[in-house]
Amino acid sequence: MAVSPNLRIPIKLHKQVTLIRTSDPILIEEFLARKTLARLVAGRLSDTVLLVRAEEEDAILDELRRMGHTPRVVR
């Protein structure tokens, strides 16, 4: 499908986003099923990636650790 050159498609560039990435989609389901963690998630980008509210980064790390996970933080 060709896009008309006159058609403006809105594009957003997001800087400094916080993501949870895992190779196991079942972990993502587990995270979303946990209410304390799910409320900190802004959206699901794929079956293995969650977008986290940037201001909630520390709370997400705390909750993941409480669940027994040892997340690796990449900056």
Secondary structure by P-SEA (a helix, b strand, c coil): ccccccbbbbbbbbcbbbbbbbccaaaaaaaaacaaaaaaccccccccbbbccccaaaaaaaaaaaacccccccc
